[in-house]
Amino acid sequence: MNTKQVADKDERKKLKRTARKKAAPKAKRAAGVARGSQKRKVKKLAKGQRKR
C-alpha cells in the first residue's frame, strides 16, 4: 500500500494496518525452500589478483 502522501505517522500506521487485515493471506512457504539463516552461504572470492 502506498502511503507516501499521508504526512501523519499515526494516520499512516492506521491505514497500513487496515490494508494488512484486508489483504489475502500469504501462501505458506514451500517445504524445500530454505529461509534466510538456513540458506547455503556464498563463498567470498579471494581478494587481490584477478582470476582472468
N, CA, C and O atoms as CSV, one atom per row, in Angstrom:
chain,resi,resn,atom,element,x,y,z
A,1,MET,N,N,0.841,-1.185,0.000
A,1,MET,CA,C,0.000,0.000,0.000
A,1,MET,C,C,0.880,1.239,0.000
A,1,MET,O,O,1.844,1.322,0.761
A,2,ASN,N,N,0.549,2.203,-0.853
A,2,ASN,CA,C,1.325,3.430,-0.954
A,2,ASN,C,C,0.766,4.477,-0.001
A,2,ASN,O,O,-0.376,4.909,-0.152
A,3,THR,N,N,1.570,4.888,0.985
A,3,THR,CA,C,1.113,5.894,1.948
A,3,THR,C,C,2.030,7.115,1.947
A,3,THR,O,O,2.142,7.812,2.955
A,4,LYS,N,N,2.686,7.371,0.810
A,4,LYS,CA,C,3.626,8.492,0.740
A,4,LYS,C,C,2.950,9.829,0.944
A,4,LYS,O,O,3.546,10.743,1.514
A,5,GLN,N,N,1.708,9.961,0.484
A,5,GLN,CA,C,1.040,11.263,0.570
A,5,GLN,C,C,0.524,11.567,1.973
A,5,GLN,O,O,0.168,12.711,2.257
A,6,VAL,N,N,0.475,10.564,2.864
A,6,VAL,CA,C,-0.014,10.780,4.227
A,6,VAL,C,C,1.145,11.253,5.096
A,6,VAL,O,O,2.151,10.557,5.234
A,7,ALA,N,N,1.000,12.437,5.678
A,7,ALA,CA,C,2.097,13.025,6.455
A,7,ALA,C,C,2.114,12.529,7.895
A,7,ALA,O,O,3.183,12.302,8.462
A,8,ASP,N,N,0.924,12.359,8.494
A,8,ASP,CA,C,0.836,11.988,9.904
A,8,ASP,C,C,1.222,10.522,10.117
A,8,ASP,O,O,0.695,9.631,9.451
A,9,LYS,N,N,2.137,10.286,11.042
A,9,LYS,CA,C,2.650,8.928,11.280
A,9,LYS,C,C,1.565,7.978,11.770
A,9,LYS,O,O,1.447,6.855,11.281
A,10,ASP,N,N,0.771,8.435,12.742
A,10,ASP,CA,C,-0.275,7.567,13.296
A,10,ASP,C,C,-1.341,7.230,12.264
A,10,ASP,O,O,-1.849,6.110,12.214
A,11,GLU,N,N,-1.667,8.218,11.444
A,11,GLU,CA,C,-2.659,8.002,10.380
A,11,GLU,C,C,-2.142,6.967,9.385
A,11,GLU,O,O,-2.875,6.076,8.956
A,12,ARG,N,N,-0.869,7.101,9.030
A,12,ARG,CA,C,-0.257,6.173,8.073
A,12,ARG,C,C,-0.250,4.758,8.644
A,12,ARG,O,O,-0.516,3.790,7.930
A,13,LYS,N,N,0.057,4.646,9.944
A,13,LYS,CA,C,0.083,3.354,10.620
A,13,LYS,C,C,-1.294,2.693,10.566
A,13,LYS,O,O,-1.423,1.500,10.293
A,14,LYS,N,N,-2.323,3.511,10.836
A,14,LYS,CA,C,-3.688,3.011,10.838
A,14,LYS,C,C,-4.078,2.486,9.456
A,14,LYS,O,O,-4.687,1.423,9.335
A,15,LEU,N,N,-3.719,3.245,8.416
A,15,LEU,CA,C,-4.031,2.834,7.043
A,15,LEU,C,C,-3.340,1.517,6.688
A,15,LEU,O,O,-3.935,0.629,6.076
A,16,LYS,N,N,-2.084,1.414,7.084
A,16,LYS,CA,C,-1.334,0.191,6.773
A,16,LYS,C,C,-1.918,-1.021,7.482
A,16,LYS,O,O,-2.016,-2.100,6.897
A,17,ARG,N,N,-2.307,-0.845,8.741
A,17,ARG,CA,C,-2.887,-1.956,9.500
A,17,ARG,C,C,-4.172,-2.455,8.856
A,17,ARG,O,O,-4.377,-3.660,8.706
A,18,THR,N,N,-5.049,-1.503,8.470
A,18,THR,CA,C,-6.309,-1.919,7.838
A,18,THR,C,C,-6.044,-2.613,6.513
A,18,THR,O,O,-6.726,-3.579,6.171
A,19,ALA,N,N,-5.055,-2.128,5.764
A,19,ALA,CA,C,-4.720,-2.753,4.482
A,19,ALA,C,C,-4.214,-4.174,4.692
A,19,ALA,O,O,-4.525,-5.080,3.919
A,20,ARG,N,N,-3.420,-4.353,5.759
A,20,ARG,CA,C,-2.898,-5.689,6.048
A,20,ARG,C,C,-4.016,-6.646,6.415
A,20,ARG,O,O,-3.985,-7.818,6.040
A,21,LYS,N,N,-5.011,-6.148,7.154
A,21,LYS,CA,C,-6.134,-7.010,7.543
A,21,LYS,C,C,-6.970,-7.407,6.340
A,21,LYS,O,O,-7.457,-8.534,6.261
A,22,LYS,N,N,-7.141,-6.468,5.389
A,22,LYS,CA,C,-7.954,-6.741,4.198
A,22,LYS,C,C,-7.242,-7.645,3.204
A,22,LYS,O,O,-7.898,-8.354,2.441
A,23,ALA,N,N,-5.915,-7.632,3.197
A,23,ALA,CA,C,-5.147,-8.378,2.190
A,23,ALA,C,C,-5.371,-9.880,2.331
A,23,ALA,O,O,-5.609,-10.391,3.425
A,24,ALA,N,N,-5.288,-10.572,1.196
A,24,ALA,CA,C,-5.444,-12.023,1.197
A,24,ALA,C,C,-4.276,-12.645,1.951
A,24,ALA,O,O,-3.157,-12.139,1.871
A,25,PRO,N,N,-4.513,-13.738,2.684
A,25,PRO,CA,C,-3.415,-14.359,3.436
A,25,PRO,C,C,-2.326,-14.885,2.499
A,25,PRO,O,O,-2.610,-15.418,1.427
A,26,LYS,N,N,-1.090,-14.723,2.925
A,26,LYS,CA,C,0.036,-15.173,2.100
A,26,LYS,C,C,0.115,-16.691,2.109
A,26,LYS,O,O,-0.244,-17.331,3.097
A,27,ALA,N,N,0.584,-17.263,1.010
A,27,ALA,CA,C,0.728,-18.715,0.916
A,27,ALA,C,C,1.880,-19.169,1.795
A,27,ALA,O,O,2.849,-18.438,2.002
A,28,LYS,N,N,1.761,-20.391,2.310
A,28,LYS,CA,C,2.830,-20.937,3.134
A,28,LYS,C,C,4.058,-21.172,2.265
A,28,LYS,O,O,3.953,-21.422,1.064
A,29,ARG,N,N,5.225,-21.085,2.898
A,29,ARG,CA,C,6.470,-21.330,2.180
A,29,ARG,C,C,6.562,-22.816,1.824
A,29,ARG,O,O,6.211,-23.674,2.634
A,30,ALA,N,N,7.033,-23.114,0.618
A,30,ALA,CA,C,7.152,-24.495,0.160
A,30,ALA,C,C,8.126,-25.264,1.055
A,30,ALA,O,O,9.013,-24.673,1.672
A,31,ALA,N,N,7.954,-26.565,1.118
A,31,ALA,CA,C,8.732,-27.387,2.044
A,31,ALA,C,C,10.228,-27.346,1.749
A,31,ALA,O,O,11.038,-27.368,2.675
A,32,GLY,N,N,10.606,-27.287,0.471
A,32,GLY,CA,C,12.033,-27.354,0.128
A,32,GLY,C,C,12.753,-26.019,0.138
A,32,GLY,O,O,13.961,-25.978,-0.096
A,33,VAL,N,N,12.054,-24.931,0.401
A,33,VAL,CA,C,12.668,-23.609,0.322
A,33,VAL,C,C,13.253,-23.227,1.677
A,33,VAL,O,O,12.543,-23.185,2.682
A,34,ALA,N,N,14.551,-22.950,1.693
A,34,ALA,CA,C,15.214,-22.582,2.948
A,34,ALA,C,C,14.963,-21.114,3.249
A,34,ALA,O,O,14.855,-20.290,2.341
A,35,ARG,N,N,14.871,-20.798,4.538
A,35,ARG,CA,C,14.735,-19.410,4.949
A,35,ARG,C,C,16.128,-18.814,5.094
A,35,ARG,O,O,17.128,-19.525,4.984
A,36,GLY,N,N,16.192,-17.525,5.339
A,36,GLY,CA,C,17.454,-16.783,5.343
A,36,GLY,C,C,18.632,-17.452,6.010
A,36,GLY,O,O,19.665,-17.655,5.371
A,37,SER,N,N,18.507,-17.801,7.286
A,37,SER,CA,C,19.665,-18.324,8.003
A,37,SER,C,C,20.017,-19.746,7.577
A,37,SER,O,O,21.152,-20.179,7.780
A,38,GLN,N,N,19.078,-20.479,6.992
A,38,GLN,CA,C,19.367,-21.851,6.573
A,38,GLN,C,C,19.903,-21.950,5.144
A,38,GLN,O,O,20.268,-23.036,4.694
A,39,LYS,N,N,19.953,-20.815,4.425
A,39,LYS,CA,C,20.404,-20.855,3.035
A,39,LYS,C,C,21.889,-21.147,2.958
A,39,LYS,O,O,22.652,-20.835,3.872
A,40,ARG,N,N,22.286,-21.757,1.842
A,40,ARG,CA,C,23.708,-22.008,1.617
A,40,ARG,C,C,24.401,-20.669,1.444
A,40,ARG,O,O,23.911,-19.810,0.709
A,41,LYS,N,N,25.517,-20.480,2.099
A,41,LYS,CA,C,26.220,-19.204,2.023
A,41,LYS,C,C,27.161,-19.193,0.820
A,41,LYS,O,O,27.765,-20.209,0.476
A,42,VAL,N,N,27.273,-18.028,0.193
A,42,VAL,CA,C,28.140,-17.878,-0.972
A,42,VAL,C,C,29.540,-17.558,-0.475
A,42,VAL,O,O,29.738,-16.643,0.324
A,43,LYS,N,N,30.503,-18.326,-0.961
A,43,LYS,CA,C,31.893,-18.101,-0.559
A,43,LYS,C,C,32.398,-16.812,-1.206
A,43,LYS,O,O,32.111,-16.540,-2.372
A,44,LYS,N,N,33.148,-16.026,-0.445
A,44,LYS,CA,C,33.729,-14.793,-0.986
A,44,LYS,C,C,34.940,-15.167,-1.828
A,44,LYS,O,O,35.723,-16.040,-1.455
A,45,LEU,N,N,35.085,-14.495,-2.971
A,45,LEU,CA,C,36.258,-14.737,-3.806
A,45,LEU,C,C,37.486,-14.124,-3.143
A,45,LEU,O,O,37.385,-13.157,-2.386
A,46,ALA,N,N,38.638,-14.701,-3.440
A,46,ALA,CA,C,39.875,-14.177,-2.861
A,46,ALA,C,C,40.148,-12.779,-3.404
A,46,ALA,O,O,40.023,-12.529,-4.603
A,47,LYS,N,N,40.521,-11.880,-2.509
A,47,LYS,CA,C,40.833,-10.534,-2.951
A,47,LYS,C,C,42.273,-10.505,-3.456
A,47,LYS,O,O,43.083,-11.357,-3.091
A,48,GLY,N,N,42.579,-9.537,-4.284
A,48,GLY,CA,C,43.947,-9.406,-4.788
A,48,GLY,C,C,43.997,-9.653,-6.267
A,48,GLY,O,O,43.352,-8.942,-7.038
A,49,GLN,N,N,44.753,-10.651,-6.681
A,49,GLN,CA,C,44.963,-10.871,-8.102
A,49,GLN,C,C,43.676,-11.337,-8.792
A,49,GLN,O,O,42.900,-12.111,-8.231
A,50,ARG,N,N,43.470,-10.854,-10.010
A,50,ARG,CA,C,42.287,-11.227,-10.766
A,50,ARG,C,C,42.348,-12.686,-11.192
A,50,ARG,O,O,43.429,-13.245,-11.375
A,51,LYS,N,N,41.190,-13.293,-11.348
A,51,LYS,CA,C,41.144,-14.693,-11.772
A,51,LYS,C,C,41.424,-14.805,-13.266
A,51,LYS,O,O,42.084,-15.749,-13.702
A,52,ARG,N,N,40.929,-13.851,-14.057
A,52,ARG,CA,C,41.115,-13.899,-15.517
A,52,ARG,C,C,41.583,-12.562,-16.021
A,52,ARG,O,O,41.798,-12.396,-17.222
